[in-house]
Amino acid sequence: MVRGWGNRARHTELGWWLLTGLVATASAVVLVRAAVSVQRREAALGERVAVVVARRDLPLGTLIAPTDLEVVVVRGAPIARGALRDAGQARGRTVRVPLLAGTVVTARHLTPAGRSGTGGLLPPDRRAVRVEVPGAPRTRPGDVVDLLVAAEEGEAPARVVLEGALVLAVDAGGGDTAATTVGVVLQVTPAEARHLAAAVTRGVPVLALAPPEAARP
C-alpha cells in the first residue's frame, strides 16, 4: 500500500516536471519569435542616422550661428547626399542655398570653410555684378529677378537683359536719387556681366521680381 502510494507520488512529481519543461519550452519559443519579429520591424524601419537640420529659416548669406542648427535622429527615409552629421561642420560658414526650418543641411547649402562675404557665395563659373536700379521693388538676398533696360527715346521698347538671376545682396544706391535707388548685386555668368555692363550704359535698368522656380541652375 505504502509502496503503491510512493510510486504514484513519483509519477506525479515526474509529470509536474514534464509539464514545467513543456511550459518553459513554449515560453522560450514565444520569446524567440517575439525577438525575431522585433528585429524584422527594426530592419524594416531602417537604420537610425543623426543629421544636422536648420532650426529656423536661413536666407541666402546667413552666417551660421550655434543656435541656427540642431542634430536630430531620423530613420526610414533617404538621407540627402552630403548631409552633415555634426553641427560643428556648419558653424561659421555662410548659407549659399536658402534653407527652410527643418531642412537637412548638406555641404552644398554652405560655402566652403574659410570663404565669406558676397564673393564666398559664388561658384567658380559665376560673377557678382552690382546694378543701381531706380524705383526697384522691395528685394532681398535670395530673391530671383529679371533685369530689363528701358530704351532711350526713339528706340525699341525695353528689352530683357537677364532672366532668373539670383540676388546676392541689396544695399542703398547713390547719386541724386539715393532715396529711391537700390544697389542690387546679381549673380551672373562672365558673358552676362559683359553684356549687362554694356546694356546699362544705354538705358535705365528696371528690376522685375520673378518666382523662385524661375531661378536658373
MARTORFI-500628 format. One record per residue: residue in three letters; z, y, x of N, C-alpha, C, O in turn. Coordinates in steps of 0.2 Angstrom, whole numbers, plus 2048, in hexadecimal, padded with zeros to 3 digits. Each point is the difference from the previous one (the first is absolute). Example, Ala and Ser with C-alpha at 12.3 -4.5 7.8 and 13.67 -1.06 7.14 Angstrom:
! MARTORFI-500628
<r ALA,<827,7E4,842>,<800,806,7FC>,<800,806,804>,<803,7FF,805>>;
<r SER,<7F9,806,7F9>,<801,806,804>,<803,805,7FC>,<801,806,803>>;
//
This chain:
! MARTORFI-500628
<r MET,<800,7FA,804>,<800,806,7FC>,<800,806,804>,<7FC,805,7FF>>;
<r VAL,<809,7FB,806>,<800,806,805>,<7FA,800,804>,<7FD,806,801>>;
<r ARG,<801,7F4,801>,<7F9,800,804>,<7FB,803,7FC>,<7FC,804,803>>;
<r GLY,<803,7FA,7F7>,<7FA,803,7FC>,<801,807,7FF>,<7FB,804,800>>;
<r TRP,<80B,7FF,7FF>,<801,807,7FF>,<7FE,804,807>,<7FD,805,7FF>>;
<r GLY,<804,7F8,806>,<7FF,803,807>,<7F8,800,801>,<7FD,805,802>>;
<r ASN,<800,7F6,7FC>,<7F8,800,800>,<7FD,805,7FC>,<7FC,804,802>>;
<r ARG,<807,7FD,7F8>,<7FD,805,7FB>,<801,807,803>,<7FC,804,800>>;
<r ALA,<80A,7FD,803>,<802,807,803>,<7FB,801,806>,<7FE,806,801>>;
<r ARG,<801,7F5,803>,<7FB,801,806>,<7F9,801,7FD>,<7FC,805,803>>;
<r HIS,<802,7F8,7F8>,<7F9,801,7FD>,<800,807,7FD>,<7FB,804,801>>;
<r THR,<80A,7FE,7FC>,<800,807,7FD>,<800,805,806>,<7FC,805,7FF>>;
<r GLU,<808,7FA,806>,<800,805,806>,<7F9,800,803>,<7FD,806,801>>;
<r LEU,<800,7F5,800>,<7F9,7FF,802>,<7FB,804,7FC>,<7FC,804,802>>;
<r GLY,<805,7FB,7F7>,<7FB,803,7FC>,<801,808,800>,<7FB,804,800>>;
<r TRP,<80B,7FE,801>,<801,807,800>,<7FD,803,807>,<7FD,805,800>>;
<r TRP,<804,7F7,805>,<7FD,803,806>,<7F8,800,800>,<7FD,804,802>>;
<r LEU,<800,7F7,7FA>,<7F9,800,7FF>,<7FE,806,7FC>,<7FB,803,802>>;
<r LEU,<809,7FE,7F9>,<7FE,806,7FC>,<801,806,803>,<7FB,805,800>>;
<r THR,<80A,7FC,804>,<801,806,804>,<7FA,801,805>,<7FD,805,801>>;
<r GLY,<801,7F5,802>,<7FA,801,805>,<7FA,802,7FC>,<7FC,804,803>>;
<r LEU,<802,7F9,7F7>,<7FA,802,7FC>,<801,807,7FF>,<7FA,804,800>>;
<r VAL,<80B,7FF,7FE>,<801,807,7FE>,<7FF,804,806>,<7FC,805,7FF>>;
<r ALA,<807,7F9,806>,<7FF,804,807>,<7F8,800,802>,<7FE,806,802>>;
<r THR,<7FF,7F4,7FD>,<7F9,800,802>,<7FC,804,7FB>,<7FB,804,803>>;
<r ALA,<806,7FC,7F7>,<7FC,804,7FB>,<801,808,801>,<7FC,803,800>>;
<r SER,<80B,7FE,802>,<801,807,801>,<7FC,803,806>,<7FE,805,801>>;
<r ALA,<802,7F6,805>,<7FD,802,806>,<7F8,801,7FE>,<7FD,805,803>>;
<r VAL,<800,7F7,7F9>,<7F9,800,7FE>,<7FF,807,7FD>,<7FB,804,801>>;
<r VAL,<809,7FE,7FA>,<800,806,7FC>,<800,806,805>,<7FC,805,800>>;
<r LEU,<809,7FB,805>,<800,805,805>,<7FA,801,804>,<7FE,806,801>>;
<r VAL,<800,7F4,801>,<7FA,801,805>,<7FA,802,7FC>,<7FC,805,803>>;
<r ARG,<803,7F9,7F7>,<7FB,803,7FC>,<800,807,7FF>,<7FB,804,800>>;
<r ALA,<80B,7FF,7FE>,<802,807,7FF>,<7FE,804,807>,<7FD,805,7FF>>;
<r ALA,<805,7F8,806>,<7FF,803,807>,<7F8,801,801>,<7FE,805,802>>;
<r VAL,<7FF,7F5,7FD>,<7F8,800,801>,<7FD,806,7FB>,<7FC,803,802>>;
<r SER,<807,7FD,7F8>,<7FD,805,7FB>,<801,807,802>,<7FC,804,800>>;
<r VAL,<80A,7FD,803>,<802,807,802>,<7FB,802,806>,<7FD,805,801>>;
<r GLN,<802,7F6,804>,<7FC,801,805>,<7F9,801,7FE>,<7FC,805,803>>;
<r ARG,<801,7F8,7F8>,<7F9,801,7FE>,<800,807,7FD>,<7FB,803,801>>;
<r ARG,<80A,7FF,7FB>,<800,807,7FD>,<800,805,805>,<7FC,805,800>>;
<r GLU,<808,7FA,805>,<800,805,806>,<7FA,800,803>,<7FD,806,802>>;
<r ALA,<7FF,7F5,7FF>,<7FA,800,804>,<7FB,803,7FB>,<7FB,804,803>>;
<r ALA,<805,7FB,7F7>,<7FB,803,7FB>,<801,808,800>,<7FB,804,800>>;
<r LEU,<80B,7FE,801>,<801,807,800>,<7FE,804,806>,<7FF,806,800>>;
<r GLY,<801,7F6,806>,<7FD,803,806>,<806,802,805>,<806,800,7FE>>;
<r GLU,<7F8,802,808>,<805,801,805>,<803,807,7FF>,<7FC,805,7FD>>;
<r ARG,<80A,7FC,804>,<803,807,800>,<7FE,804,806>,<801,7FD,806>>;
<r VAL,<7FD,809,7F9>,<7FD,804,805>,<803,807,7FF>,<800,803,7FB>>;
<r ALA,<803,800,80B>,<803,807,800>,<7FA,805,802>,<7FD,7FF,805>>;
<r VAL,<802,806,7F7>,<7FB,805,801>,<803,807,7FF>,<805,801,7FC>>;
<r VAL,<7F8,804,807>,<802,807,7FF>,<7FC,803,7FA>,<7FA,7FF,800>>;
<r VAL,<809,804,7FC>,<7FD,804,7FA>,<802,807,800>,<805,802,803>>;
<r ALA,<7F7,802,7FA>,<802,807,7FF>,<805,801,7FB>,<7FF,7FD,7FA>>;
<r ARG,<806,807,807>,<805,801,7FB>,<7FE,806,7FB>,<803,801,7FB>>;
<r ARG,<7F8,803,807>,<7FE,805,7FC>,<7F8,801,801>,<7FE,7FE,805>>;
<r ASP,<7FF,807,7F7>,<7F9,801,802>,<800,804,807>,<804,805,801>>;
<r LEU,<7F7,7F9,803>,<800,803,807>,<7F8,802,800>,<7FC,7FD,802>>;
<r PRO,<804,80A,7FD>,<7F9,803,801>,<7FD,800,807>,<804,7FE,805>>;
<r LEU,<7F6,803,7FB>,<7FC,801,807>,<804,805,804>,<802,805,7FE>>;
<r GLY,<7FF,7F9,809>,<803,805,804>,<808,7FF,801>,<803,804,803>>;
<r THR,<800,7F8,7F8>,<807,800,800>,<803,7FD,807>,<7FD,7FA,802>>;
<r LEU,<807,809,801>,<804,7FD,806>,<805,7FB,7FD>,<805,802,7FD>>;
<r ILE,<7FB,7F8,805>,<804,7FB,7FD>,<807,801,803>,<802,800,806>>;
<r ALA,<803,800,7F5>,<807,801,801>,<804,7F9,7FE>,<7FD,7FC,7FC>>;
<r PRO,<809,803,807>,<803,7F9,7FE>,<801,7FF,7F9>,<800,7FB,7FD>>;
<r THR,<801,80B,7FF>,<801,7FF,7F9>,<7FA,7FF,7FC>,<800,7FF,7FA>>;
<r ASP,<7FA,801,809>,<7FA,7FF,7FC>,<7FE,7F9,7FF>,<7FC,7FF,7FC>>;
<r LEU,<807,7FD,808>,<7FE,7F8,800>,<806,7FC,7FE>,<806,802,801>>;
<r GLU,<7F9,7F8,7FD>,<805,7FB,7FF>,<7FD,7F9,801>,<7F9,7FF,800>>;
<r VAL,<80B,7FC,802>,<7FD,7F9,801>,<802,7FC,7FA>,<806,800,7FE>>;
<r VAL,<7F5,7FC,7FF>,<801,7FC,7FB>,<7FE,7F9,801>,<7FB,7FF,805>>;
<r VAL,<807,7FC,7F8>,<7FE,7F9,801>,<7FB,7FE,7FA>,<803,801,7FA>>;
<r VAL,<7F7,7FD,807>,<7FC,7FE,7FB>,<7FE,7F9,801>,<800,7FD,806>>;
<r ARG,<7FD,800,7F5>,<7FE,7F9,800>,<7FB,7FF,7FB>,<800,803,7FB>>;
<r GLY,<7FB,7F8,806>,<7FB,7FE,7FB>,<7FB,805,7FF>,<7FB,7FE,7FC>>;
<r ALA,<804,807,808>,<7FB,805,800>,<7FC,801,806>,<804,7FF,806>>;
<r PRO,<7F6,802,7FA>,<7FC,801,807>,<803,806,803>,<801,805,7FD>>;
<r ILE,<800,7FB,80A>,<803,805,804>,<7FA,804,803>,<7FB,7FD,803>>;
<r ALA,<805,809,7FC>,<7FA,804,803>,<800,7FF,808>,<805,800,803>>;
<r ARG,<7F5,800,7FF>,<7FF,7FF,807>,<803,806,804>,<7FE,806,7FE>>;
<r GLY,<805,7F9,807>,<803,805,804>,<807,803,7FD>,<802,805,802>>;
<r ALA,<800,7F7,7F9>,<806,803,7FD>,<806,800,805>,<801,7FC,804>>;
<r LEU,<803,80A,7FC>,<805,801,805>,<806,7FC,7FD>,<802,7FF,7FA>>;
<r ARG,<802,7FE,80B>,<806,7FC,7FE>,<806,803,802>,<806,7FE,7FE>>;
<r ASP,<7FA,807,806>,<806,804,803>,<7FF,808,7FF>,<7FB,802,802>>;
<r ALA,<809,801,7FA>,<7FF,807,7FE>,<800,804,807>,<7FD,806,800>>;
<r GLY,<806,7F8,805>,<800,804,806>,<7F9,800,803>,<7FF,805,804>>;
<r GLN,<7FC,7F7,7FA>,<7F9,801,802>,<7FD,806,7FE>,<7FB,802,802>>;
<r ALA,<807,800,7F8>,<7FD,806,7FC>,<803,807,802>,<7FD,805,7FF>>;
<r ARG,<80A,7FB,802>,<803,806,801>,<7FD,804,805>,<7FF,7FE,806>>;
<r GLY,<801,809,7F8>,<7FD,805,805>,<7F8,800,800>,<7FE,804,804>>;
<r ARG,<7FF,7F7,7F9>,<7F9,801,7FF>,<7FD,803,7FA>,<804,802,7FC>>;
<r THR,<7F6,800,804>,<7FD,804,7FB>,<7FC,7FC,7FB>,<7FC,7FC,802>>;
<r VAL,<805,806,7F7>,<7FC,7FC,7FB>,<7F9,803,800>,<7FE,806,800>>;
<r ARG,<7FD,7F5,801>,<7F9,802,800>,<7FC,7FE,7FA>,<7FA,802,7FF>>;
<r VAL,<809,7F9,7FD>,<7FE,7FE,7FA>,<805,800,7FB>,<805,7FD,801>>;
<r PRO,<7FB,807,7FA>,<805,802,7FB>,<803,7F9,7FD>,<7FD,7FB,7FF>>;
<r LEU,<80A,805,801>,<804,7FA,7FD>,<803,802,7FA>,<804,805,800>>;
<r LEU,<7FC,7F7,7FB>,<804,800,7FA>,<807,7FD,801>,<800,7FB,804>>;
<r ALA,<805,807,7F8>,<806,7FC,801>,<800,7F9,7FE>,<7FC,7FE,7FB>>;
<r GLY,<807,7FE,809>,<7FF,7F9,7FF>,<7FB,7FC,804>,<7FF,7FA,800>>;
<r THR,<7FC,80A,803>,<7FA,7FD,803>,<802,7FD,807>,<804,803,804>>;
<r VAL,<7FA,7F7,7FD>,<801,7FD,807>,<7FD,804,805>,<7FA,802,800>>;
<r VAL,<809,800,806>,<7FE,804,805>,<7FC,7FC,805>,<803,7FB,803>>;
<r THR,<7F7,807,7FF>,<7FC,7FC,805>,<7FF,805,806>,<801,806,7FF>>;
<r ALA,<7FC,7F7,806>,<7FF,804,806>,<7FA,805,7FE>,<800,806,803>>;
<r ARG,<7FC,7F8,7F9>,<7FA,805,7FF>,<802,806,7FC>,<7FD,805,7FF>>;
<r HIS,<809,7FB,7FD>,<803,806,7FD>,<802,805,804>,<801,806,7FE>>;
<r LEU,<801,7F8,809>,<803,805,804>,<7FC,801,806>,<7FC,7FC,802>>;
<r THR,<805,80A,801>,<7FD,802,806>,<803,7FC,806>,<805,7FD,7FF>>;
<r PRO,<7F7,802,806>,<803,7FC,806>,<806,803,803>,<801,807,7FF>>;
<r ALA,<804,7F6,804>,<806,803,803>,<7FE,805,805>,<7FB,7FF,804>>;
<r GLY,<808,807,7FC>,<7FF,805,805>,<7FB,805,7FD>,<7FF,805,804>>;
<r ARG,<7FD,7FA,7F7>,<7FB,805,7FD>,<804,803,7FA>,<803,7FD,7FC>>;
<r SER,<7FC,80A,804>,<802,804,7FB>,<7FC,806,7FF>,<7FB,801,803>>;
<r GLY,<807,803,7F8>,<7FB,806,7FE>,<7FA,7FE,7FC>,<7FF,7FA,7FF>>;
<r THR,<7FD,80B,800>,<7FA,7FE,7FC>,<7FB,7FC,804>,<7FD,7FB,7FD>>;
<r GLY,<803,806,80A>,<7FB,7FC,804>,<802,7F9,800>,<7FC,7FB,801>>;
<r GLY,<80B,803,7FE>,<802,7F9,800>,<7FE,7FC,7FA>,<800,7FA,800>>;
<r LEU,<7FE,80A,7FB>,<7FD,7FD,7FA>,<7F9,7FD,800>,<7FE,7FC,7FC>>;
<r LEU,<7FF,807,809>,<7F8,7FE,800>,<7FF,7FA,804>,<802,7FE,805>>;
<r PRO,<7F9,7FE,7F7>,<7FD,7FA,804>,<7FC,802,805>,<7FE,806,800>>;
<r PRO,<800,7F6,805>,<7FC,802,805>,<7F9,803,7FE>,<7FD,804,804>>;
<r ASP,<800,7FA,7F7>,<7FA,802,7FE>,<800,806,7FB>,<7FB,802,7FC>>;
<r ARG,<80B,802,803>,<800,805,7FC>,<803,807,803>,<802,7FF,806>>;
<r ARG,<7FC,806,7F7>,<802,807,803>,<804,804,7FB>,<7FF,7FF,7FA>>;
<r ALA,<805,806,808>,<804,804,7FB>,<7FC,807,800>,<800,803,806>>;
<r VAL,<7FE,800,7F5>,<7FD,806,7FF>,<804,805,7FB>,<801,7FD,7FB>>;
<r ARG,<801,809,807>,<803,804,7FC>,<7FB,805,7FD>,<7FC,803,803>>;
<r VAL,<804,7FE,7F6>,<7FC,804,7FC>,<804,805,7FC>,<805,7FD,7FD>>;
<r GLU,<7FA,809,803>,<803,805,7FC>,<7FC,801,7FA>,<7FB,802,800>>;
<r VAL,<809,7FC,7FA>,<7FD,800,7FA>,<803,805,7FB>,<806,7FF,7FE>>;
<r PRO,<7F6,806,800>,<803,805,7FB>,<801,7FD,7F9>,<7FB,7FD,7FE>>;
<r GLY,<80B,805,7FF>,<801,7FD,7F9>,<800,7F9,800>,<7FE,7FD,7FA>>;
<r ALA,<804,7FF,80B>,<800,7F9,7FF>,<805,7FD,7FB>,<805,804,7FF>>;
<r PRO,<7FA,7F7,7FE>,<805,7FD,7FB>,<806,7FD,804>,<7FF,7FF,806>>;
<r ARG,<806,800,7F7>,<806,7FE,803>,<7FF,7F9,804>,<7FE,7FB,7FC>>;
<r THR,<803,805,80A>,<7FE,7FA,804>,<805,7FE,804>,<804,804,803>>;
<r ARG,<7FD,7F5,7FE>,<805,7FD,804>,<7FD,7FB,805>,<7FB,7FD,7FF>>;
<r PRO,<809,802,807>,<7FD,7FB,804>,<800,7F9,7FC>,<804,7FE,7FD>>;
<r GLY,<7F7,7FE,805>,<7FE,7FA,7FC>,<7FC,801,7FA>,<7FD,7FB,7FE>>;
<r ASP,<801,80B,800>,<7FC,801,7FB>,<7F9,7FF,802>,<7FE,800,806>>;
<r VAL,<7FD,7FE,7F5>,<7F9,7FF,802>,<7FC,806,7FD>,<801,802,7FA>>;
<r VAL,<7FA,801,80A>,<7FD,806,7FD>,<7F8,7FF,802>,<7FE,7FC,805>>;
<r ASP,<7FF,808,7F7>,<7F9,801,802>,<7FF,808,803>,<804,804,7FD>>;
<r LEU,<7F8,7FD,808>,<7FF,807,802>,<7F9,802,7FF>,<7FB,7FD,802>>;
<r LEU,<805,809,7FA>,<7F9,803,7FF>,<800,806,803>,<805,803,802>>;
<r VAL,<7F5,800,7FF>,<7FF,806,803>,<7FB,804,7FB>,<7FB,7FE,7FE>>;
<r ALA,<808,808,7FF>,<7FD,804,7FC>,<7FA,803,803>,<801,803,805>>;
<r ALA,<7F9,7FD,7F8>,<7FA,803,803>,<801,808,800>,<803,803,7FC>>;
<r GLU,<7FA,800,809>,<7FF,807,801>,<7FB,802,7FA>,<7FC,7FC,7FE>>;
<r GLU,<804,80B,801>,<7FC,802,7FB>,<7F9,7FF,801>,<7FD,801,806>>;
<r GLY,<7FF,7FD,7F5>,<7F9,7FE,801>,<7FF,7F9,802>,<7FA,7FE,800>>;
<r GLU,<80B,7FE,802>,<7FF,7F9,802>,<801,7FC,7FA>,<802,802,7FB>>;
<r ALA,<7FD,7F7,807>,<801,7FB,7FB>,<807,800,7FE>,<805,803,803>>;
<r PRO,<7FD,7F9,7F7>,<807,7FF,7FE>,<804,7FD,806>,<7FE,7FE,805>>;
<r ALA,<809,802,7FA>,<805,7FE,805>,<7FE,7F8,801>,<7FE,7FD,7FC>>;
<r ARG,<803,801,80A>,<7FE,7F9,802>,<806,7FD,803>,<805,803,802>>;
<r VAL,<7FB,7F6,7FD>,<806,7FC,802>,<7FF,7FF,808>,<7FB,7FD,802>>;
<r VAL,<80A,804,801>,<800,7FF,808>,<804,7FA,801>,<7FE,7FC,805>>;
<r LEU,<808,803,7F8>,<804,7FA,801>,<802,7FD,7F9>,<801,803,7FB>>;
<r GLU,<7FF,7F6,805>,<803,7FD,7FA>,<805,7FB,802>,<7FF,7FC,805>>;
<r GLY,<806,804,7F7>,<806,7FB,801>,<803,801,807>,<802,7FB,803>>;
<r ALA,<7FF,80B,7FF>,<804,801,806>,<807,800,7FF>,<803,802,7FB>>;
<r LEU,<801,7FB,80A>,<807,800,800>,<803,806,803>,<7FE,803,805>>;
<r VAL,<807,800,7F7>,<804,806,802>,<805,7FE,805>,<805,7FC,7FE>>;
<r LEU,<7FB,806,808>,<806,7FE,805>,<805,805,800>,<806,7FE,801>>;
<r ALA,<7F9,809,7FE>,<805,805,800>,<7FE,806,7FC>,<7FA,801,7FF>>;
<r VAL,<80A,803,7FF>,<7FF,806,7FC>,<805,805,802>,<806,7FF,801>>;
<r ASP,<7F7,807,801>,<804,806,802>,<7FD,806,7FD>,<7FB,801,7FD>>;
<r ALA,<809,805,804>,<7FE,806,7FE>,<7FA,803,804>,<7FF,7FE,806>>;
<r GLY,<7FC,805,7F6>,<7FA,802,804>,<801,807,803>,<806,802,801>>;
<r GLY,<7F5,801,801>,<801,807,804>,<7FB,805,7FD>,<7FD,7FF,7FB>>;
<r GLY,<802,806,809>,<7FB,805,7FE>,<803,805,7FA>,<806,7FF,7FF>>;
<r ASP,<7F6,805,7FE>,<802,804,7FB>,<802,7FD,7F9>,<803,803,7FC>>;
<r THR,<7FB,7F6,804>,<801,7FD,7F9>,<805,7FB,801>,<800,7FA,7FD>>;
<r ALA,<805,807,808>,<805,7FB,802>,<804,7FD,7FA>,<802,7FB,7FF>>;
<r ALA,<7FF,80A,7FC>,<804,7FE,7FA>,<7FC,7FB,7FC>,<804,7FC,7FC>>;
<r THR,<7F6,803,804>,<7FC,7FC,7FC>,<7FC,7FA,804>,<7FD,7FC,7FD>>;
<r THR,<803,805,809>,<7FC,7FC,804>,<805,7FA,803>,<805,802,802>>;
<r VAL,<7F8,7F8,7FE>,<804,7FA,802>,<7FC,7FD,806>,<7FA,7FF,800>>;
<r GLY,<80A,800,805>,<7FD,7FC,806>,<801,7F9,7FF>,<806,7FD,7FF>>;
<r VAL,<7F5,7FF,800>,<800,7F9,7FF>,<7FD,7FC,806>,<7FA,801,802>>;
<r VAL,<80A,7FA,800>,<7FD,7FC,806>,<7FE,7F9,7FD>,<803,7FD,7FD>>;
<r LEU,<7F6,802,804>,<7FD,7FA,7FE>,<7FE,7FB,805>,<7FF,802,806>>;
<r GLN,<801,7F8,7F8>,<7FE,7FB,804>,<7F9,7FE,7FF>,<7FE,7FF,7FB>>;
<r VAL,<7FE,802,80B>,<7F9,7FF,7FF>,<7FD,7FC,806>,<804,7FF,805>>;
<r THR,<7F6,7FF,7FB>,<7FD,7FD,806>,<7FD,806,805>,<800,805,7FE>>;
<r PRO,<7FF,7F9,808>,<7FD,805,805>,<7FA,803,7FD>,<7FF,806,801>>;
<r ALA,<7FD,7F7,7FC>,<7F9,802,7FD>,<802,805,7FB>,<7FD,806,7FF>>;
<r GLU,<808,7F8,7FC>,<801,805,7FB>,<804,806,802>,<7FF,805,7FD>>;
<r ALA,<804,7FB,809>,<804,806,802>,<7FA,805,803>,<801,806,7FE>>;
<r ARG,<7FA,7F7,805>,<7FB,805,802>,<7FC,803,7FA>,<7FF,806,800>>;
<r HIS,<800,7F6,7FB>,<7FC,802,7FA>,<805,805,7FC>,<7FD,805,7FD>>;
<r LEU,<809,7FA,803>,<805,804,7FC>,<800,807,803>,<800,805,7FD>>;
<r ALA,<801,7FB,80A>,<800,806,804>,<7FA,805,7FF>,<801,806,7FF>>;
<r ALA,<7F9,7F7,800>,<7FA,803,7FF>,<800,803,7F9>,<7FE,805,7FE>>;
<r ALA,<804,7F7,7FD>,<800,801,7F9>,<804,806,7FE>,<7FE,805,7FC>>;
<r VAL,<808,7FB,807>,<805,806,7FD>,<7FE,806,803>,<803,805,7FE>>;
<r THR,<7F9,7FC,807>,<7FE,806,803>,<7FA,803,7FB>,<7FF,806,801>>;
<r ARG,<7FE,7F6,7FB>,<7FB,803,7FB>,<802,801,7F9>,<7FC,802,7FC>>;
<r GLY,<80A,7FC,803>,<803,801,7F9>,<807,800,7FF>,<804,7FF,805>>;
<r VAL,<7FF,801,7F5>,<807,800,7FF>,<802,7F9,7FE>,<7FD,7FD,7FB>>;
<r PRO,<808,800,809>,<802,7F9,7FE>,<804,800,7F9>,<804,804,7FF>>;
<r VAL,<7FA,7F6,7FD>,<804,7FF,7FA>,<803,7F9,800>,<7FC,7FB,802>>;
<r LEU,<80A,805,7FC>,<803,7F9,801>,<801,7FD,7F8>,<802,804,7FC>>;
<r ALA,<7FC,7F6,804>,<801,7FD,7F9>,<804,7F9,801>,<7FE,7FC,804>>;
<r LEU,<807,804,7F8>,<805,7FA,800>,<7FC,7FA,7FE>,<7FC,800,7FB>>;
<r ALA,<804,7FA,808>,<7FD,7FA,7FE>,<806,7FB,7FE>,<805,800,803>>;
<r PRO,<7F9,7FB,7F9>,<805,7FA,7FF>,<801,7FC,806>,<7FC,800,805>>;
<r PRO,<80A,7FD,7FC>,<801,7FC,806>,<7FB,7FA,802>,<7FE,7FF,805>>;
<r GLU,<7FF,7FE,7F5>,<7FB,7FB,801>,<7FA,803,803>,<7FB,7FC,802>>;
<r ALA,<804,80A,7FE>,<7FA,803,803>,<800,801,808>,<7FC,802,803>>;
<r ALA,<80A,7FC,800>,<801,801,807>,<7FB,7FB,804>,<7FF,7FA,7FD>>;
<r ARG,<7FF,808,808>,<7FC,7FC,804>,<804,7FB,805>,<805,802,801>>;
<r PRO,<7F8,7F9,800>,<803,7FB,805>,<802,803,806>,<803,7FD,805>>;
//
